[in-house]
Amino acid sequence: MGSFFTLTGRLHPLRVHLPIGILLLAIMLEILSGRARHQGLKQAADLSLLIGFLCAVLSCITGLLLSQSGDYDESVVNVHQWLAISLTIVSGMLYVTLHGKPMTRQGGALTAGVVVLLILTGHWGGTLTHGPGYLTANLEPAVSAPALRPIADVQAAGVYIDLVQPVLHDNCYGCHRMGRVKGGLRLDIPDGIMKGGKDGPVVVAGDAAASLLLKRVLLPLDDDHHMAPKDKNQLTIREIQLLKWWVDNGAPFDKTVASLRQDTAAAAMLLAFHNGTAAPVAASMVTNIADSDLPMGQARPAPAEAVKVLRAAGAVVLPIDQASNYLSVDLAGKPVSSAVLRAIPMLREQLVSLKCSWSKVGDEVVSAAAACPLLVRLWLDHTAITGANLDTLCGLGNLKYLNLTGDAVGAAQVSGLKGAPKLAEIYLYQTKVGRGDWDVLRRDFPQAILDSGGYGIPFLASDTAIVREPAK
């Protein structure tokens, strides 16, 4: 029954135009019928007035049902609602006054009232649909809307004002702003973002994977809860990356870009904003994966079951670009269950980037990764792997980047990777690789970058500081 009332309410925008047109037609016929040569229109005028009144009643009922959805600003709804009810009452009074009778002074006053109420009710209905000021927007001086544009110094930019707000403005304000509060959610003000909507908070500061804002954006396009709706413009990969980075950094509203943590992918994403590129971000902007590293042709869509399991575990699953089904999976800091380990190999035809940094997982994740032959970048740093089965990664013919920082792996296990044909970067800081092992590893990986971390600047004898007393 609830769904029936919901459907009936959603027919309001369709039905609401009937009383407008019919009542205006009825008034015109009533005026014409007062002239001797058009007296024959009186019956048509009275019938039109009755139909217009009944349509107004029906529109009020559907409008009241629609207002229960909570998708609109309550203060605007109340004004529109009472104007519509007043219009219905006055049009009913006009029908009773003029039915079978000529136009009188009272009828003229009621007629004027119907016209005025039609204009006001329609105006406030338009305000609900299009937002405040929609009528005079083109008459006012143009105000630069917060849209994506080149930023001269992105590091000095305000992360919310200059980056996040323009993305929300272009993609979310249509349904989540003052006057149009779909789902009880406003995204046009900071308080509204943090308050959330009828489904609860949409931003969990510091945890994008747990934030409904990101969850809805990352749902499949045909999911009823996917945002933005599939008939609207969709967020680009760069914009999704920006929102994720902002939320993971605590969703601040008053900080600059430079004050937030930035990894390599974030720095590349921010560079795109610096350049003001409006097109969807390329693969390299998201995961540092060049288009040339991706297989030729289109991959099949990822199994929905695997993606569902990963996202339920808190993983951020992103497409590499909008033109393919290749995926990046970020499990950083998340506990990796047996269900997740089973889901990873199910993406063998799509997965090109896997991040398990700081995850509570052991050598079993190495086996799961080894089952994904398209992997280009793999983060296993700060996990509990021992390297016992690290050599199974040799079968990854596309693997270029491997991070083992903070793991209990030794030189012997790392040497087992020398069969990986494209391995170009191996990060081994804080591992069991000793000082005497580096020469051996450099022979095993002559073309690769072996990163030992612990960087320092050498102090030279010529580096001196001379303190002089200021001249008097």
C-alpha angles and dihedrals in degrees: 000000000000091000090051092055090045091052091046091051092051089058088067096094088054097047098038093078094059098073091044095057098034096047091049089049091049092051091050091050092047091053093047093047089061089071119085097236093049099045089116089071092067095093091047089048093052092046092049090050091052092048091048091051092049091048089051090053090050091048091052091053094049090043092053090051092048092049089062090068092078090224095124139061104273095215092054091043091055093053093046091045097053093043089053092048090049090049091052093050094047093047089052090051090049091053092051091047097048103032104124091345134100122252112284134184089263090048090050091052091049090047091053089048092053092051093048092046091048090055095045095043091049091048094053090044088055089049089056092051103036104023134250117318094018092134097057099028093109092047095056126080110276113262117202107247117218097262130153111282138153112285115212094211111015093182091060093045123108105256094218103030097043103030117014099038094054090052091050091044094054097041111024112026092081089076105014111052140091107305093017109060103164111189089005089285127133118189097172095083131044093236090054092050093052094041094054127195141275090304091056133254115351097196125055102190110233096013117075092172090062094043117105090212091066095035092058093046091052097049117110112278093245093053112111090228096049114124129245096032110254092249090059132073110284126225114258121238090254092054092049090049090051094052091047092049092047094050093044087055091056100274094264121189100193106042133098124239092249092060094061129081114266126192123186095274092049091050090052091048092050090050088061090056089048089056092043094227107175097190120094110281119263122244093258090058092060106039106001088253113141119222087241089064092061120087118257114262133021124307121225116257113277116259106269091218093059093047090049092053092049094048091047087057090055098261120149106227113192133173113242090229138345095256099060143039096237112128144210118207121198115193096158111157094359126122108250110220128196088257090057091048089054092047096053096066089048086070093056091125095047111028115102101151128039125177118189098158114158090000121147097244140115138204092313090078089060090059091048091051092046088061091064106077095184095061112131101169127031128181115196096152122140094012131123097257117135098196093243092133099025091118089069087077089070087086091066099098094184099046111126105155128046125172117198098160114152094011127130094243125131135207093266093059092045091050088058087072095064090102092066101108101208103030104137106158128041120175113205106163115145094008129124091266104123131211091259093053099065097081090054092048092048089055091049093048106030095160098040132091109241107198115202096176121204092106120190139171113244116237112229128202089243092058099098135147119222117197115202127187111246114257114261 
